[in-house]
Amino acid sequence: MIRSSLLRIGKAVFLAFAFTYLTSGLAFAQAVSQISGSIRDQSGAAVPAVEVTAIKTDTGTRRTATTNDFGEFVIPNLQIGPYRIEATKPGFKTYVQTGIELEVDSSPNIPISLVLAR
């Protein structure tokens, strides 16, 4: 009888630890999103090698990506919140877009048109 009680207590303790271990990661998980898009010039041609920076406006945190040969970019694993996007390449005016609000399960696709610098 004592042995069966100890086994039940042992199982209960094990299950409590297992539950705590399996769910503890959820408390520390952060919601993330991404920003993607494509960059074209005034003629509609893709612009490769553009540096695209996402700036979280409430913290100043910056993440950068570079467009591929097709002018496409993805900046993954961004914390939820307000962002500004900047796109720069020598020979073009810097593009800035404000007011981007990342939310859970949102992945805005931002088309950008670069203008030649004068």
C-alpha positions as CSV (number, residue, x, y, z in Angstrom):
1,M,0.0,0.0,0.0
2,I,2.8,2.4,0.9
3,R,4.6,1.4,-2.3
4,S,1.6,2.1,-4.5
5,S,1.2,5.5,-2.8
6,L,4.8,6.3,-3.5
7,L,4.4,5.3,-7.1
8,R,1.4,7.5,-7.5
9,I,3.3,10.5,-5.9
10,G,6.3,9.7,-8.1
11,K,4.1,9.7,-11.3
12,A,2.4,12.9,-10.2
13,V,5.8,14.7,-9.6
14,F,7.1,13.4,-12.9
15,L,4.1,14.6,-14.8
16,A,4.3,18.0,-13.1
17,F,7.9,18.4,-14.1
18,A,7.2,17.2,-17.7
19,F,4.3,19.6,-18.1
20,T,6.4,22.5,-16.8
21,Y,9.3,21.6,-19.0
22,L,7.2,21.3,-22.2
23,T,5.3,24.5,-21.6
24,S,8.1,26.7,-20.3
25,G,9.3,27.5,-23.8
26,L,5.9,28.9,-24.7
27,A,6.2,31.6,-22.1
28,F,9.5,32.8,-23.5
29,A,8.5,32.6,-27.2
30,Q,8.1,35.9,-29.0
31,A,5.7,36.5,-31.9
32,V,7.6,37.3,-35.1
33,S,6.8,38.3,-38.6
34,Q,8.6,39.2,-41.8
35,I,8.7,41.9,-44.4
36,S,9.3,41.0,-48.0
37,G,9.0,42.8,-51.3
38,S,10.4,43.5,-54.7
39,I,12.3,46.6,-56.0
40,R,12.0,48.0,-59.5
41,D,13.3,51.0,-61.2
42,Q,11.2,53.6,-63.1
43,S,11.1,51.4,-66.2
44,G,9.9,48.4,-64.2
45,A,13.1,46.5,-64.3
46,A,14.3,44.6,-61.3
47,V,17.0,46.2,-59.3
48,P,19.5,43.7,-57.7
49,A,21.9,44.4,-54.9
50,V,19.8,47.0,-53.1
51,E,20.3,47.2,-49.3
52,V,17.0,47.1,-47.6
53,T,16.8,48.0,-43.9
54,A,13.9,47.4,-41.5
55,I,14.1,49.7,-38.5
56,K,11.8,49.0,-35.5
57,T,10.8,52.6,-34.8
58,D,10.1,52.2,-31.0
59,T,13.6,50.6,-30.3
60,G,15.8,51.6,-33.2
61,T,16.7,47.9,-33.9
62,R,17.9,47.5,-37.5
63,R,17.8,44.4,-39.7
64,T,19.2,44.4,-43.3
65,A,18.8,42.3,-46.4
66,T,20.0,42.7,-50.0
67,T,17.8,42.1,-53.0
68,N,18.6,39.1,-55.2
69,D,19.0,39.2,-59.0
70,F,15.2,39.5,-59.4
71,G,15.0,42.5,-57.1
72,E,13.3,40.5,-54.3
73,F,14.1,40.6,-50.6
74,V,12.9,39.0,-47.4
75,I,13.7,40.2,-43.8
76,P,12.5,37.3,-41.6
77,N,12.1,37.0,-37.8
78,L,11.2,40.6,-37.0
79,Q,9.5,41.3,-33.7
80,I,6.0,42.6,-33.8
81,G,5.6,46.4,-33.8
82,P,6.1,49.5,-35.8
83,Y,8.7,49.7,-38.6
84,R,10.2,52.0,-41.2
85,I,11.8,50.6,-44.4
86,E,14.8,52.2,-46.1
87,A,16.2,51.0,-49.5
88,T,19.5,52.3,-50.7
89,K,21.7,51.7,-53.8
90,P,24.3,54.1,-55.3
91,G,22.9,55.9,-58.3
92,F,19.3,55.9,-56.8
93,K,17.5,58.1,-54.4
94,T,17.0,56.5,-51.0
95,Y,13.5,55.1,-50.6
96,V,11.8,55.5,-47.1
97,Q,8.4,54.1,-46.1
98,T,7.0,54.7,-42.6
99,G,3.9,53.4,-40.8
100,I,4.5,49.7,-41.3
101,E,2.9,47.8,-38.4
102,L,3.9,44.2,-38.0
103,E,1.3,42.0,-36.3
104,V,1.0,38.3,-35.5
105,D,0.5,36.3,-38.7
106,S,1.1,39.3,-40.9
107,S,3.8,39.3,-43.6
108,P,3.5,42.5,-45.6
109,N,4.9,42.4,-49.2
110,I,6.1,45.9,-50.1
111,P,6.6,46.9,-53.7
112,I,9.3,49.6,-54.0
113,S,10.1,51.8,-56.9
114,L,13.5,53.4,-56.9
115,V,14.1,56.7,-58.7
116,L,17.5,57.5,-60.3
117,A,19.5,60.1,-58.5
118,R,20.3,63.4,-60.3
